[in-house]
Amino acid sequence: MKSALVVLALTFAASCGVAASTSLDSSFATAGRVRYTTGNYFKGVLAHLPKADGGSIVVTHYHDVDGAGNQIGPDAIILQHFASSGAAGSQHSVLASAANFARIGGAAIDSQGRLVVVGSTTATFSQSDFRVARILPNGVLDNGFDGDGIAEIDFAGGGNNDDQANAVAIDAQDRIVVVGAVERELTGDFDFGIARLTVAGLLDSTFGGGDGKVITQFDLGAGQHYDAARAVAIGSDGRITVAGGAYDSVVGATRIAIARLTNSGAQDVTFCATSCNFMDTYTAIHSGRRVIFYGAAAPARSDQVAALAIRDDGAWLIAGTTPGSGEMLGYVMRLDAAGNWTHEVATQGGTGSGGNTFVGGVHWLQPSDPSSDIVLTGASGPNEEFFFAQRFDPLLFAVANWGMIGPANSIYLWTGSGGFGDVGDNRPARSAIDANRRVLVGGRYKANLPADPYSAVAARLTSTDPVSADIFKNGFE
């Protein structure tokens, strides 16, 4: 049944939905883009985030590289502020020696405009812990956060276990939820790790078992398991949804794994209470967890998760990548508040077959509206030489003429270089929608020759919708 619905969604992707076309916002930076190309550094935009004043902040991470392109030293961070008008504001560098991130996984902004960046203390799986930094708008580490602006989280309580933070979300009380993959007892067996920090940067004793940490496992197949959380979102009711991958060694594929926690960190048993639809062989995983796949269960394909979004009524979206016929496709999947699958669609990012698509973000344009359209962002192309944004209606049919290519011309393409196509190997940053429904995007690209270090780019797309007064009641999605 699910596979038939997928075919139907793909076949009739050209819906009757119509919206005004979007484009690069010429008032933002220079002709809609800002680029960071100088220096022999690896550079990439980590996130492009909205600020409460209508402006945005571009978070760029960078590190030095040797002649072979290998990383030298820890990751550092550049913060670039932009006004709602699109004018560039102040820029601040956070020294690598201060933040000391060997690897950066994600970023978010709180109600006070403070930036929270999460990552790990080592770049590889070797004696690593979660690292969390809170940075003031002026680029200075916030000493009100665990005393020096940096908190570390060790799920094993000591030892050489490997914990890697991949994503972060901030709730209405400015508490910080960090998720990733954590190793159990030096076995090479990894599970979802979820931690919540207070505003002061301390592990939240009201979350989980009193230590601020929760471990959730799926343990598909036999032998060692690899479950890794990749995305997190917090609903208006405070419930926490976490998604990532769980490797099933029997079928040889990574499945989409989802967990929902209550505000206190307990498994939310109302989510997939007894089982959810289209569970296939995974019916035993329920009462706060579920496992799903894009399309059919067989032949087994490894699906990856990149982004989550939750609507105010509890419906939510998950997006990522799935293998196609000699290519990597993007997908968007919609589930209801109880965890049941309702719709899904695949996308080639507007550049046809034979290329690869990577997802940067998925968003409801208006989370308070059950009829809200949806925007997906990413990178695509035969050599991933384009960035794209695609608009869907609530049933995941393409919205006509919002872009210039793809199903119903629903996809808008642009480049980092400003030319017809970048050199290639573009990768998208975490995207966002601001209070004026402008799409905030970014990523990495090659400015010149393939051998050159990566450069960073951020952009803003024009709004094509009227804005209601309650679109973002707290200033953020």
N, C-alpha and C positions, 0 to 999 in steps of 0.2 A: 504493500500500500504506500509506504513512504517513498519508494523509488518512483512509483507512478506519479506522485505529487511533484517530485523533483523535476521529472521530465516535463510535466505540465507547466511548472514555473519557468523553466528554461525556454520552452516553446513559445509561450505567450508573454515573453519579457517586455514586449512593447505594449505598455498599458495605455489607458486613456488619460492617465495623469499628465498634467501639463504644468510647467513652471517656467518663469522667465529664466533666460540663460545666465549662467555665472561666468566669471572671468577673473584673471588676476586683478586685484584692486590697485589701480594705478596710483592711488594716494598713499599706499603703504611703501615705505622705504624708497627704493628706486624702481619705478615701473612695476611695483608689486612684489619685488624680491629684495632680500638682503643676502649677501654672499660673504663668506669668510674663507679666503683663498691663500693668504700670505703665510710664509714660513714652511719649513720642512717638518710639518706636523700632520698626523692623522687627525682630521676634524670631522665632526658630525653633529647635527642638531639632535639633541636628546628629546626635547619636547618644545612645543610652542603653546604657551598656556595663557588663558585670559586673566586679566586683572579686574578687580571690582570697579575701577574707574573707567572701564571700557577699553583700556589699552591692553597690551599683551607683553609677555616676557619670553624671549627666545633663550633657551638653555642649550649652550653648545659645550660639548666635552671634547678634549683634545689631549694628545700625548705626543712626545717626541718619538721618532722612528729612526732606525739605522738604515744603512744603504740597501739592505734586503727587505725593508719595510716592517721589521720587527719592532715591537713596542719597547721603548726605553723609559723607565720610570713610571710613576703612577699617573692616573688620569687627573686632569685639572678641568676647571669649569669656567666658562665665560657667561655672564648674564647681560643681556641686551634688552633694555626697556624701550617700548614703543607706546606712543600716545594713541588714543582712539582715532585721532586724525590720520594716523599712519606715520607721523614724524618720529624719527629716531630720538631717543632720550639718552640717559646715562648708560655707560657700559662698565662692568666691573669684572675683574678676574679674581677667582678664588685659587690661591696657590696650591699646587699639587702637594707640597709638603704639609699644608695645613689640613686639607680634606683627606689626603692620602688614600684615595680610592684606587685599588688595583684594577677594579672593574666596576662600571656603573650600569645599573639596571633600569632605573626609572626615576621620574620626578613628578612632583605635584606642588600646588600652591595652596596655602591656607587662607582663612578669612582675613588675616592681618597682612597679607601680601608676602609672607615669609615662604621661601622656597625650601622644600624638603627633597633631598636627593638620597636614593638608596642604591646600594651595591654591595661589594664584598671586599674583604681585606686581602685576598689574593685573587689573581686573575684565573687561576686554574683550580681544579678540585684538589686542594692540598692544604689542610689545616686552615680552613677559611670560615669566617663568621659573617653575619649580616653587618653592614655598616650603614648608619643613618646620619646624615648631616642636615642641620637646619641653618639656612643662610638668610640674613636680613636683606631687605631690598637694596641696601648699599653694597652688597657683596661680602659683608663681614660675617664670620661664623657667629651664631647667636649663643652667647654665654649663658642665657637663660634656659638652654636646652642641655641638660645633663652636665652643666658646669662649663663646658668648653665648645658646645655646638655639635658634638659628635657622640653618638651612642653606638655601642656594639652589642650584638645579640648572639649568644652561643646557645644553640638548642640542646647540645649534649651536656652542658654543664662542665666543660673542660675537655681536655684530650685533643685528638687530632681530627675530629670529625669535620666534614666539609659542608658548609652551609652557604648557599648562594642566593642573594635577594634579587628578585627579578621585576617587582612592580610595587607600587605604593598608592594608597588612597587616603583621603583625609575626611573625617566625618564632621557633622555639624558642630561638634564641641572641639574641633581642631585636634582630636586624637588621631594618631597616625597608625595606619594598618599596613604592615609590610608582609609580602608573601614571596615564597621562593621554593627551592628544593633543599631539604635537609637530610643529612646522612644519619642512619641509625646504627650506633654502636660499631663503627668502623667496619661495617660489613659490605659496603658498596651498595646497600639497599637504601634508596632515597624515597622520601614522602613529601607531601605538601607541608610546608612550614608557614604558619600564620602567627604574627606577633602584633600586639597593640601597645603603643607607647602613649603616655599621658602628654599633656601640653608641656610639662616640665622635662620630657625626654626620658622618663623612667618607665620600665615595664609596668603595665597596668594590672594591678592586683585584682581588679574586678572582672578580668577577662581570662577565660580558660580555667585552669585549675588553681588560680590564684597567683600564678607566676607570669601572667601576661602572654603566654605562648600556647598554641594549639598545634598538634600534629595530626594530619588526616592522611590515611593511606587507602589505596585502592588495590594494590597487590594483585594485578591481573597475571594470569599464566603461572608458570612454575619458576623456581630458582630465584635469583636476585631480581629486584623490581626497581624501576625508575619512574617515580611520580614527581613531576615538577610543576609547581604553580607558576603561571605566566602572566595572569591578569587578575585584577581585583576591582570590585565596584561596591559602593555602599548605597543602599536604598534610602528613601526618605524616612522609612521606619527604623533605620539603624541596622537592619540585617546586612550581613556581609556575604557577597557572592564571590567565589574564587574559582578560576578555571585554569586548566593547563593540560598537560599530557600525561597519560599512564600507559606504559609500554606493556603490551600483551605478548609474552614470549611464545605462547602457543600459536598465535596467528602471525607473529612477526611484524606487528604494526603498533604504532602509537595511537591510542584512542583519545577522544576528547573527554576529559574528566572534570566534573563540576561538583563543588561542595557549597552549601549555604549554611552559615552560622547565624545564631541569634546575636543580639547585641552583647550578650554575656560570653559569647564564644562557644556555646553548646551547639551541637548539630541541630539544625532546624528540621524537626521531623515532619513538618508540614510540606517540606520540599521533597517531591517524589516519595510520598508517604509510604506506600506499599510497593509500588513500582510505577514507572512512567511508560508512556507509549513508545513503541519502537526500541525496546530495550535489547532485543535479540538474546544473546547468551548472558547478559549482564543483569538479569532480574534480581539477583541477590544483593545488588548494591543499590540501596534506597535509604529512606528515612534520613534525609539530609545530604545524600550524595547521588550522583548518577553518572553513567558512562554512555556516550553516544558517538555516532560517527556521521560523517557527511555522506549522503547518498546511501548506498547499500552496504550491508555488513561484509559482503564478499563480492569480488576478491578484496582481501584486506589491504587497506591503504593507510599510510600514516598521516593523520590529520594534525595540524599544529594550531595552537591558539595564540592570537596576538592581542585581542582587545575585547572588552565587555562594555555594555551600556545598559542601564536600568531606567525604565520609565516609572513615573510616580505611582502608577497602579500596580506595579510589581512585574509587569511584562518586561522581558529583557532580550538583549541581542548578544550574540557571540560571533566573532569573526576571526579568520585566520587563513591558512593555506591548506590545500589538498592536492595530491598528485592527479594530473590529467593524463592524456595520451602524449607522452613525451614532453610535458610542460607542467608547470606548477600553477594552479588556479587559486584565486581568492574565493572565499565563501563567506556568506552571511547566513546565520541561522537565528530564528526567532523562537523563543519558548515563552509559555505563560507563567504566571506567578507560582503555580504548583510544580513547575519543572517539566511540563509536557511540551513536546515538539509541536510547533504549529506551521512554520514555513521555513524554506531555505532556498538559496539561489547561489550559483557559482558565477564568477566573472573572470574575464581575461584582461581586465584593466584597460580595455579599449584598443589593444594593439594586435588582436588576432591570435591565431594558434601558433604554437611553436616557441612561445616565449615563457617567461616566468612572471608571476604576480606575487607581490609581498604587501601585507596589510599594515597600515600605521594606526588606524583608529576606526571606530564605528560609533555613530551618534544618532540619537533622536534629535531632530531639530528643535522640538519643543516637548520636553519630558512630561509636562503636565497635561498634554493633549493626546487622548487615545487615537486620534486620527493623524498624528504627527508623521511626516516623512522622515526618511533615514538617509544619512550620508556616510559613505565608506571612503576612506583615503588609503593611498598606498603608492607603490612603484611597480612599473610593468614594462614590457617590451621584449623583443628577441634577446637583447642584451641588458635588459632592465634600464633602458636609457631615458625613461619618462617617469614623471610623477603623475598621479591621477586622483580625481575625486569623482564618485558616482552617486547619483541620487535615486532612491527607491521610494515607492509608496509604502503604507503600513503592511501590505501583503507581499512586499518584496518584488513587485513588478517595477520595471524601469520607468522613471518619470521622463516624459518626452521633452526633448529640446532644452534640457538644463545644461547639457554640454555640447560637444561637437562631433562625437564619434560613439561607436558602440551601440548596443540595443537602444533603439528609439532616440539616438543621440543624447543619451543620459550621462555620458562620461566626458569630463573635461580633462585635457592633458596640458602639461607644461614641463619645462626643463629647468634645471639649475643654471645652466650656462646661458640661457636665453636664445640658443640656436634651435635648429630643427630637432636635434636629439643630443643627449649628453654622450660622453665617451662610453658610459655604461656602468653596470654594477651599482645603480642607485639603490639606496635603502631608505625607507620612510621613517620619520620620527613619529612620536606620539602626537596625534593631532587633537584639536579641540574646536568647539563652537563657542563664539563669544556672545555677549548679551545682545548684540545686534544681529545675531545669526550669520556672522561672517565665519568662514572656515579658516582655521589657523593651522598651517602645515609646515613641514620642514623635512630635513633629512641630510644625507650625504651624497656626493657625486664626485666624479673626476673632472677637474676644471680643464685639464690639458691632456697630456699623454697618459696611456694606461699605467705607466710606471710611476707616475707622480702620486704623492700622498693624496688621500681623499680631502675634499673641501666640503664645507657646510653651507647649507642654504635654507632660508625660511621664506615663507610667502603668506599672503592673505588673499582669500577669494572674496569677491563681492557678495553681499547679501541679496537674495532674490525674493524675500518674503517680508510682509509687514511684521512688526514686532509688537507683541502684546505686553501689557504691564507686568504680568506675572511669569514671564518666560523663565527667568532665573531668579527665584525668590530670594536666594542667598548670594546672588552674584556669580554663581558657578553652576556648571552642569551637574 
